[in-house]
Amino acid sequence: ERILEKTSGDKKRAAELLGFSLSTLYRKMERLGLEID
């Protein structure tokens, strides 16, 4: 959640900063129960 706050909700940028692909970020968000807009 904090990385999404830092990137103002920019999931592509958040994934890049974390070293994940965008699909991996979505999978991890889903697993954690975070809302995917």
Residue, then its C-alpha position, 0 to 999 in steps of 0.5 A: e500500500r505504501i508504494l502505491e501511495k508513493t507513486s500516487g496509485d501508478k501501479k506500473r511505476a510501483a511494479e518497476l520500483l519493486g522489480f516486479s512485472l505488472s502482472t506479478l504486482y496484480r497477483k500480489m495485491e489480489r493475494l493481500g486483499l488489496e483493491i485493484d482498480 
